[in-house]
């Protein structure tokens, strides 16, 4: 889960009764609005994120006001589950495997936004219930001032210098936290070997964190030396956090690895403003918004036909050079996520 600073309005909305919108009326009452439940990371702390630009442009073009509720991927799915009988949101945006989880719970209806034909097969649902809107990759961050040379392997993180200076967000709660477990299972060749490593790593781990976004500022300040994150969020943060470096752990003697961790969006079943939700999904996948993904959001366009050439796109391409990208078995992870998380808890004592 990546948590940016919430506005007062958003904080109030999160505390509001489930059947009430942020303005105190039922969600269905305002026909010129659309409500988005989203994993954090795309909205800027200072109003300078991709969501900020896209929502502003969308409101100007359509007159439809975007109501935004932010949290961890799992948190947003659970909220939608609680409201399933009387949905209060129209669009859900989460990371894998939570978008698959939402689909499996019947939370999403079929809708292929305009532009979805240019999204790769692996980045959208085969049944048309969700489509990636921003591509992204899992990664770690380190403090460039305090850690020199940069870490390169999982094994280095077991060093005593990282004791109480390392933290990763909680698997099963945070999308990026779950990604730590996914990557470890891949890199160590199986669940048992991955859990054995994470058990050792626990000696240096500060402890659980529901928010991945809060870890990067701690790394930049030197309160932590290493934490998990993702390329999109951390690249955007690095513009105001000069000591933040992005890296991809490898097994000792092996290549650095990562996997795609896209922001995937779907239209909620029985969405109170379904037509507005469709319009917003179309807008987010439009060529203009997709060209802004790298320059404003620090991420990668979900459309294969949009080739960004800005400085951020060039820097992101350089960052990914030489990194092996693997494809997780999301169907297996979705099916067995609860068991994997319980095994992780048992191994680490969390």
DRENDO-1510 file (C-alpha; in Angstrom, 1 decimal, always signed):
<recs>
REC; n; res; u; v; w
REC; 1; UNK; +0.0; +0.0; +0.0 .
REC; 2; UNK; +1.3; +3.4; -0.9 .
REC; 3; UNK; -0.1; +6.2; +1.2 .
REC; 4; UNK; +0.2; +9.8; +0.1 .
REC; 5; UNK; -0.8; +12.7; +2.3 .
REC; 6; UNK; -4.6; +12.7; +2.4 .
REC; 7; UNK; -6.6; +15.9; +2.0 .
REC; 8; UNK; -8.9; +16.7; +4.8 .
REC; 9; UNK; -11.9; +16.0; +2.6 .
REC; 10; UNK; -10.5; +12.6; +1.8 .
REC; 11; UNK; -9.8; +11.8; +5.4 .
REC; 12; UNK; -13.4; +12.8; +6.3 .
REC; 13; UNK; -14.7; +10.6; +3.5 .
REC; 14; UNK; -12.8; +7.6; +4.7 .
REC; 15; UNK; -14.4; +8.1; +8.1 .
REC; 16; UNK; -17.8; +8.6; +6.7 .
REC; 17; UNK; -20.6; +6.1; +6.9 .
REC; 18; UNK; -20.4; +3.5; +4.0 .
REC; 19; UNK; -23.6; +4.6; +2.4 .
REC; 20; UNK; -22.8; +8.3; +2.5 .
REC; 21; UNK; -20.7; +10.3; +0.0 .
REC; 22; UNK; -18.2; +12.9; +1.0 .
REC; 23; UNK; -20.7; +15.7; +0.7 .
REC; 24; UNK; -23.2; +14.1; +3.1 .
REC; 25; UNK; -25.6; +12.9; +0.4 .
REC; 26; UNK; -26.0; +9.4; -1.0 .
REC; 27; UNK; -23.6; +8.5; -3.8 .
REC; 28; UNK; -26.4; +8.1; -6.2 .
REC; 29; UNK; -27.9; +11.5; -5.6 .
REC; 30; UNK; -25.3; +13.5; -7.6 .
REC; 31; UNK; -25.6; +12.6; -11.2 .
REC; 32; UNK; -22.7; +14.9; -12.2 .
REC; 33; UNK; -20.1; +13.0; -10.2 .
REC; 34; UNK; -18.0; +9.8; -10.3 .
REC; 35; UNK; -16.5; +8.2; -7.3 .
REC; 36; UNK; -13.1; +6.5; -7.5 .
REC; 37; UNK; -11.7; +4.0; -5.0 .
REC; 38; UNK; -8.0; +3.7; -5.6 .
REC; 39; UNK; -4.7; +2.4; -4.3 .
REC; 40; UNK; -2.4; +5.3; -3.4 .
REC; 41; UNK; +0.6; +6.4; -5.5 .
REC; 42; UNK; -1.0; +8.3; -8.4 .
REC; 43; UNK; -2.2; +11.3; -6.5 .
REC; 44; UNK; +0.5; +13.8; -5.6 .
REC; 45; UNK; +1.2; +15.1; -2.1 .
REC; 46; UNK; +1.1; +18.7; -3.4 .
REC; 47; UNK; -1.5; +18.3; -6.1 .
REC; 48; UNK; +1.1; +17.5; -8.7 .
REC; 49; UNK; +0.3; +13.8; -9.4 .
REC; 50; UNK; -1.1; +12.1; -12.5 .
REC; 51; UNK; -4.5; +11.8; -10.9 .
REC; 52; UNK; -4.5; +15.5; -10.1 .
REC; 53; UNK; -3.9; +16.4; -13.7 .
REC; 54; UNK; -6.2; +13.8; -15.2 .
REC; 55; UNK; -9.1; +14.5; -12.8 .
REC; 56; UNK; -8.8; +18.3; -13.3 .
REC; 57; UNK; -8.8; +17.9; -17.1 .
REC; 58; UNK; -11.7; +15.4; -17.0 .
REC; 59; UNK; -13.8; +17.8; -14.8 .
REC; 60; UNK; -13.1; +20.7; -17.2 .
REC; 61; UNK; -14.0; +18.7; -20.3 .
REC; 62; UNK; -17.1; +16.9; -19.0 .
REC; 63; UNK; -18.4; +18.9; -16.0 .
REC; 64; UNK; -18.3; +15.6; -14.0 .
REC; 65; UNK; -16.8; +16.0; -10.5 .
REC; 66; UNK; -14.4; +13.2; -9.4 .
REC; 67; UNK; -14.8; +12.1; -5.8 .
REC; 68; UNK; -11.7; +10.3; -4.7 .
REC; 69; UNK; -11.1; +7.8; -1.9 .
REC; 70; UNK; -7.6; +6.4; -1.3 .
REC; 71; UNK; -6.2; +3.5; +0.5 .
REC; 72; UNK; -4.3; +0.2; +0.2 .
REC; 73; UNK; -5.3; -2.1; -2.6 .
REC; 74; UNK; -6.7; -4.7; -0.2 .
REC; 75; UNK; -8.4; -2.0; +1.9 .
REC; 76; UNK; -10.2; -0.6; -1.2 .
REC; 77; UNK; -11.4; -4.1; -2.3 .
REC; 78; UNK; -12.7; -4.9; +1.2 .
REC; 79; UNK; -14.6; -1.6; +1.3 .
REC; 80; UNK; -16.2; -2.4; -2.1 .
REC; 81; UNK; -17.1; -5.9; -0.8 .
REC; 82; UNK; -18.9; -4.4; +2.2 .
REC; 83; UNK; -20.8; -2.1; -0.1 .
REC; 84; UNK; -21.6; -4.7; -2.7 .
REC; 85; UNK; -25.3; -4.7; -2.1 .
REC; 86; UNK; -25.4; -0.9; -2.3 .
REC; 87; UNK; -22.3; +0.3; -4.2 .
REC; 88; UNK; -21.0; +3.8; -3.4 .
REC; 89; UNK; -18.2; +3.9; -5.9 .
REC; 90; UNK; -18.0; +3.7; -9.7 .
REC; 91; UNK; -14.4; +2.9; -10.5 .
REC; 92; UNK; -11.9; +0.7; -8.6 .
REC; 93; UNK; -8.1; +1.0; -9.2 .
REC; 94; UNK; -5.9; -1.5; -7.5 .
REC; 95; UNK; -2.6; -3.4; -8.0 .
REC; 96; UNK; -2.4; -7.2; -8.7 .
REC; 97; UNK; -3.4; -9.6; -7.2 .
REC; 98; UNK; -6.2; -7.4; -5.7 .
REC; 99; UNK; -7.7; -6.5; -9.0 .
REC; 100; UNK; -8.0; -10.2; -9.7 .
REC; 101; UNK; -9.5; -10.7; -6.2 .
REC; 102; UNK; -12.1; -8.0; -6.9 .
REC; 103; UNK; -13.0; -9.7; -10.2 .
REC; 104; UNK; -13.3; -13.0; -8.5 .
REC; 105; UNK; -15.7; -11.6; -5.9 .
REC; 106; UNK; -18.0; -10.3; -8.7 .
REC; 107; UNK; -17.2; -6.6; -7.9 .
REC; 108; UNK; -16.4; -5.7; -11.5 .
REC; 109; UNK; -18.6; -5.5; -14.7 .
REC; 110; UNK; -17.3; -5.9; -18.2 .
REC; 111; UNK; -16.3; -2.7; -19.9 .
REC; 112; UNK; -13.5; -2.2; -22.4 .
REC; 113; UNK; -12.5; +1.5; -22.3 .
REC; 114; UNK; -11.6; +3.3; -25.5 .
REC; 115; UNK; -7.9; +2.7; -26.1 .
REC; 116; UNK; -8.0; -0.7; -24.4 .
REC; 117; UNK; -7.2; -2.4; -27.7 .
REC; 118; UNK; -3.7; -0.9; -27.4 .
REC; 119; UNK; -3.1; -2.4; -24.0 .
REC; 120; UNK; -1.1; -5.6; -23.9 .
REC; 121; UNK; -2.9; -8.9; -23.3 .
REC; 122; UNK; -1.1; -9.4; -20.0 .
REC; 123; UNK; -2.2; -6.0; -18.7 .
REC; 124; UNK; -5.9; -6.5; -19.0 .
REC; 125; UNK; -8.5; -9.1; -18.0 .
REC; 126; UNK; -9.4; -11.8; -20.6 .
REC; 127; UNK; -13.0; -11.3; -19.8 .
REC; 128; UNK; -12.9; -7.5; -20.1 .
REC; 129; UNK; -13.5; -6.6; -16.5 .
REC; 130; UNK; -10.3; -4.6; -15.9 .
REC; 131; UNK; -7.6; -2.8; -17.8 .
REC; 132; UNK; -4.3; -1.4; -16.7 .
REC; 133; UNK; -4.2; +2.4; -16.8 .
REC; 134; UNK; -0.6; +3.0; -15.6 .
REC; 135; UNK; +2.1; +0.4; -16.0 .
REC; 136; UNK; +4.6; +0.1; -13.2 .
REC; 137; UNK; +7.3; -2.2; -11.8 .
REC; 138; UNK; +8.1; -3.4; -8.3 .
REC; 139; UNK; +11.3; -2.2; -6.7 .
REC; 140; UNK; +13.2; -1.2; -3.6 .
REC; 141; UNK; +14.7; +2.1; -2.4 .
REC; 142; UNK; +17.8; +2.9; -0.5 .
REC; 143; UNK; +19.5; +6.0; +0.9 .
REC; 144; UNK; +22.2; +7.1; -1.6 .
REC; 145; UNK; +24.0; +9.3; +0.9 .
REC; 146; UNK; +24.3; +6.6; +3.7 .
REC; 147; UNK; +24.6; +3.5; +1.6 .
REC; 148; UNK; +27.5; +3.6; -0.9 .
REC; 149; UNK; +27.9; +1.6; -3.0 .
REC; 150; UNK; +24.3; +0.8; -3.5 .
REC; 151; UNK; +23.0; -2.6; -2.4 .
REC; 152; UNK; +22.6; -5.2; -5.1 .
REC; 153; UNK; +21.5; -8.5; -3.5 .
REC; 154; UNK; +19.0; -9.9; -1.0 .
REC; 155; UNK; +21.8; -11.4; +1.0 .
REC; 156; UNK; +23.4; -8.0; +1.7 .
REC; 157; UNK; +20.3; -7.0; +3.6 .
REC; 158; UNK; +21.0; -9.6; +6.3 .
REC; 159; UNK; +24.1; -7.5; +7.3 .
REC; 160; UNK; +23.9; -6.1; +10.8 .
REC; 161; UNK; +24.3; -2.5; +9.5 .
REC; 162; UNK; +20.6; -2.8; +8.4 .
REC; 163; UNK; +19.3; -3.7; +11.8 .
REC; 164; UNK; +16.3; -1.5; +12.6 .
REC; 165; UNK; +17.1; +0.4; +9.4 .
REC; 166; UNK; +15.1; -1.8; +7.0 .
REC; 167; UNK; +11.3; -2.1; +6.6 .
REC; 168; UNK; +8.9; -3.4; +4.1 .
REC; 169; UNK; +5.1; -3.1; +4.0 .
REC; 170; UNK; +2.8; -5.9; +5.1 .
REC; 171; UNK; +2.0; -8.7; +2.7 .
REC; 172; UNK; -1.8; -9.2; +2.3 .
REC; 173; UNK; -2.5; -5.6; +3.3 .
REC; 174; UNK; -0.4; -3.6; +1.0 .
REC; 175; UNK; +0.0; -4.2; -2.7 .
REC; 176; UNK; +3.8; -3.5; -2.6 .
REC; 177; UNK; +4.1; -5.6; +0.6 .
REC; 178; UNK; +2.5; -8.5; -1.2 .
REC; 179; UNK; +5.0; -7.9; -4.0 .
REC; 180; UNK; +7.9; -8.5; -1.6 .
REC; 181; UNK; +6.6; -12.0; -1.1 .
REC; 182; UNK; +6.0; -12.6; -4.8 .
REC; 183; UNK; +9.5; -11.5; -5.8 .
REC; 184; UNK; +11.1; -13.5; -3.0 .
REC; 185; UNK; +9.3; -16.7; -4.0 .
REC; 186; UNK; +10.5; -16.2; -7.6 .
REC; 187; UNK; +14.1; -15.2; -6.8 .
REC; 188; UNK; +14.6; -18.0; -4.2 .
REC; 189; UNK; +13.0; -20.6; -6.3 .
REC; 190; UNK; +10.0; -21.4; -4.2 .
REC; 191; UNK; +7.9; -20.5; -1.2 .
REC; 192; UNK; +9.8; -22.5; +1.4 .
REC; 193; UNK; +13.2; -21.0; +0.5 .
REC; 194; UNK; +11.7; -17.5; +0.3 .
REC; 195; UNK; +10.1; -17.8; +3.7 .
REC; 196; UNK; +13.3; -19.1; +5.2 .
REC; 197; UNK; +15.1; -16.0; +3.9 .
REC; 198; UNK; +12.4; -13.6; +5.1 .
REC; 199; UNK; +12.6; -15.3; +8.6 .
REC; 200; UNK; +16.3; -14.3; +8.7 .
REC; 201; UNK; +15.6; -10.8; +7.4 .
REC; 202; UNK; +13.1; -10.3; +10.3 .
REC; 203; UNK; +16.1; -9.7; +12.6 .
REC; 204; UNK; +16.7; -6.4; +10.7 .
REC; 205; UNK; +13.1; -5.5; +10.0 .
REC; 206; UNK; +11.6; -2.5; +11.9 .
REC; 207; UNK; +8.2; -4.2; +11.8 .
REC; 208; UNK; +4.9; -4.1; +9.9 .
REC; 209; UNK; +3.8; -1.1; +7.9 .
REC; 210; UNK; +0.4; -0.7; +6.3 .
REC; 211; UNK; +1.8; +2.1; +4.1 .
REC; 212; UNK; +4.6; +1.8; +1.6 .
REC; 213; UNK; +4.4; +5.4; +0.6 .
REC; 214; UNK; +5.5; +6.5; +4.1 .
REC; 215; UNK; +8.6; +4.5; +3.9 .
REC; 216; UNK; +10.4; +6.4; +1.1 .
REC; 217; UNK; +10.5; +9.7; +3.1 .
REC; 218; UNK; +12.0; +7.8; +6.0 .
REC; 219; UNK; +14.7; +6.4; +3.6 .
REC; 220; UNK; +15.4; +9.8; +2.2 .
REC; 221; UNK; +15.9; +11.2; +5.7 .
REC; 222; UNK; +18.1; +8.3; +6.8 .
REC; 223; UNK; +15.7; +7.0; +9.4 .
REC; 224; UNK; +15.7; +3.8; +7.2 .
REC; 225; UNK; +18.4; +2.7; +4.8 .
REC; 226; UNK; +16.3; +0.3; +2.7 .
REC; 227; UNK; +12.6; -0.2; +2.1 .
REC; 228; UNK; +10.3; -1.6; -0.6 .
REC; 229; UNK; +8.4; +0.5; -3.1 .
REC; 230; UNK; +7.7; +0.6; -6.8 .
REC; 231; UNK; +9.2; +2.5; -9.7 .
REC; 232; UNK; +6.4; +4.8; -10.5 .
REC; 233; UNK; +5.9; +6.1; -7.0 .
REC; 234; UNK; +9.5; +6.2; -6.0 .
REC; 235; UNK; +10.6; +7.9; -9.3 .
REC; 236; UNK; +8.0; +10.6; -8.7 .
REC; 237; UNK; +9.1; +11.0; -5.0 .
REC; 238; UNK; +12.8; +11.2; -6.0 .
REC; 239; UNK; +12.2; +14.7; -7.5 .
REC; 240; UNK; +11.7; +16.1; -4.0 .
REC; 241; UNK; +13.8; +13.4; -2.1 .
REC; 242; UNK; +17.4; +13.8; -3.3 .
REC; 243; UNK; +18.8; +10.9; -1.3 .
REC; 244; UNK; +16.3; +8.3; -2.7 .
REC; 245; UNK; +17.7; +5.6; -5.0 .
REC; 246; UNK; +15.8; +2.8; -6.7 .
REC; 247; UNK; +17.2; -0.7; -7.0 .
REC; 248; UNK; +16.1; -4.3; -7.7 .
REC; 249; UNK; +17.5; -7.0; -5.5 .
REC; 250; UNK; +19.1; -10.0; -7.1 .
REC; 251; UNK; +20.2; -13.4; -5.6 .
REC; 252; UNK; +23.9; -13.4; -5.0 .
REC; 253; UNK; +25.6; -14.1; -8.3 .
REC; 254; UNK; +22.3; -13.6; -10.2 .
REC; 255; UNK; +20.6; -10.8; -12.2 .
REC; 256; UNK; +18.3; -8.2; -10.7 .
REC; 257; UNK; +14.7; -9.0; -11.3 .
REC; 258; UNK; +11.3; -7.3; -11.1 .
REC; 259; UNK; +7.8; -7.8; -12.4 .
REC; 260; UNK; +5.0; -5.6; -13.7 .
REC; 261; UNK; +2.8; -4.2; -10.9 .
REC; 262; UNK; +0.3; -2.0; -12.9 .
REC; 263; UNK; -2.5; +0.2; -11.6 .
REC; 264; UNK; -5.5; -1.7; -13.0 .
REC; 265; UNK; -9.0; -0.1; -13.2 .
REC; 266; UNK; -12.4; -1.6; -13.5 .
REC; 267; UNK; -16.0; -0.4; -13.5 .
REC; 268; UNK; -17.8; -1.6; -10.3 .
REC; 269; UNK; -20.9; -3.8; -10.7 .
REC; 270; UNK; -24.1; -1.8; -10.2 .
REC; 271; UNK; -22.0; +1.4; -10.2 .
REC; 272; UNK; -24.4; +4.3; -9.2 .
REC; 273; UNK; -22.9; +6.5; -12.0 .
REC; 274; UNK; -21.9; +3.8; -14.5 .
REC; 275; UNK; -21.9; +6.1; -17.5 .
REC; 276; UNK; -19.7; +8.6; -15.7 .
REC; 277; UNK; -17.4; +5.8; -14.7 .
REC; 278; UNK; -17.1; +4.7; -18.3 .
REC; 279; UNK; -16.3; +8.2; -19.4 .
REC; 280; UNK; -13.5; +8.5; -16.8 .
REC; 281; UNK; -12.0; +5.1; -17.8 .
REC; 282; UNK; -12.1; +6.2; -21.4 .
REC; 283; UNK; -10.4; +9.5; -20.5 .
REC; 284; UNK; -7.6; +7.8; -18.4 .
REC; 285; UNK; -6.8; +5.6; -21.3 .
REC; 286; UNK; -6.9; +8.4; -23.8 .
REC; 287; UNK; -3.7; +9.2; -25.7 .
REC; 288; UNK; -3.3; +12.6; -24.0 .
REC; 289; UNK; -3.5; +11.2; -20.5 .
REC; 290; UNK; -1.3; +8.3; -21.3 .
REC; 291; UNK; +1.4; +10.6; -22.7 .
REC; 292; UNK; +1.4; +12.4; -19.3 .
REC; 293; UNK; +2.0; +9.2; -17.3 .
REC; 294; UNK; +5.8; +9.4; -17.3 .
REC; 295; UNK; +6.3; +13.2; -17.2 .
REC; 296; UNK; +3.7; +13.8; -14.5 .
REC; 297; UNK; +3.2; +10.4; -12.8 .
REC; 298; UNK; +6.7; +8.9; -13.0 .
REC; 299; UNK; +5.2; +5.7; -14.5 .
REC; 300; UNK; +4.9; +3.9; -17.8 .
REC; 301; UNK; +2.0; +4.2; -20.3 .
REC; 302; UNK; -0.4; +1.3; -20.3 .
REC; 303; UNK; -0.9; +1.8; -24.1 .
REC; 304; UNK; +1.7; +0.1; -26.4 .
REC; 305; UNK; +1.1; +2.7; -29.1 .
REC; 306; UNK; +2.0; +5.7; -26.8 .
REC; 307; UNK; +5.8; +6.2; -26.9 .
REC; 308; UNK; +6.8; +8.9; -24.5 .
REC; 309; UNK; +10.1; +10.7; -25.2 .
REC; 310; UNK; +10.3; +13.1; -22.3 .
REC; 311; UNK; +13.2; +13.2; -19.9 .
REC; 312; UNK; +11.4; +11.1; -17.3 .
REC; 313; UNK; +10.6; +8.4; -19.8 .
REC; 314; UNK; +14.3; +8.3; -20.8 .
REC; 315; UNK; +15.4; +8.0; -17.2 .
REC; 316; UNK; +12.9; +5.2; -16.5 .
REC; 317; UNK; +14.0; +3.3; -19.5 .
REC; 318; UNK; +17.6; +3.6; -18.3 .
REC; 319; UNK; +16.6; +2.4; -14.8 .
REC; 320; UNK; +15.0; -0.8; -16.2 .
REC; 321; UNK; +18.0; -1.6; -18.5 .
REC; 322; UNK; +19.5; -5.0; -17.6 .
REC; 323; UNK; +16.7; -5.9; -15.2 .
REC; 324; UNK; +15.0; -9.3; -15.8 .
REC; 325; UNK; +11.2; -8.9; -15.9 .
REC; 326; UNK; +9.3; -12.1; -15.0 .
REC; 327; UNK; +5.6; -12.7; -15.0 .
REC; 328; UNK; +4.0; -14.0; -11.8 .
REC; 329; UNK; +1.2; -16.5; -11.9 .
REC; 330; UNK; -1.5; -14.1; -10.7 .
REC; 331; UNK; -4.2; -16.8; -10.9 .
REC; 332; UNK; -2.3; -19.0; -8.5 .
REC; 333; UNK; -1.4; -16.0; -6.2 .
REC; 334; UNK; -5.1; -14.9; -6.2 .
REC; 335; UNK; -6.2; -18.4; -5.3 .
REC; 336; UNK; -3.7; -19.0; -2.6 .
REC; 337; UNK; -2.9; -15.5; -1.3 .
REC; 338; UNK; -4.5; -16.1; +2.1 .
REC; 339; UNK; -2.4; -19.3; +2.6 .
REC; 340; UNK; +0.8; -17.5; +1.5 .
REC; 341; UNK; +0.2; -14.6; +3.9 .
REC; 342; UNK; -0.5; -17.0; +6.8 .
REC; 343; UNK; +2.7; -18.9; +6.0 .
REC; 344; UNK; +4.6; -15.6; +5.9 .
REC; 345; UNK; +3.1; -14.6; +9.3 .
REC; 346; UNK; +4.1; -18.0; +10.8 .
REC; 347; UNK; +7.7; -17.8; +9.4 .
REC; 348; UNK; +8.3; -14.2; +10.5 .
REC; 349; UNK; +6.3; -14.1; +13.7 .
REC; 350; UNK; +4.4; -11.1; +12.4 .
</recs>
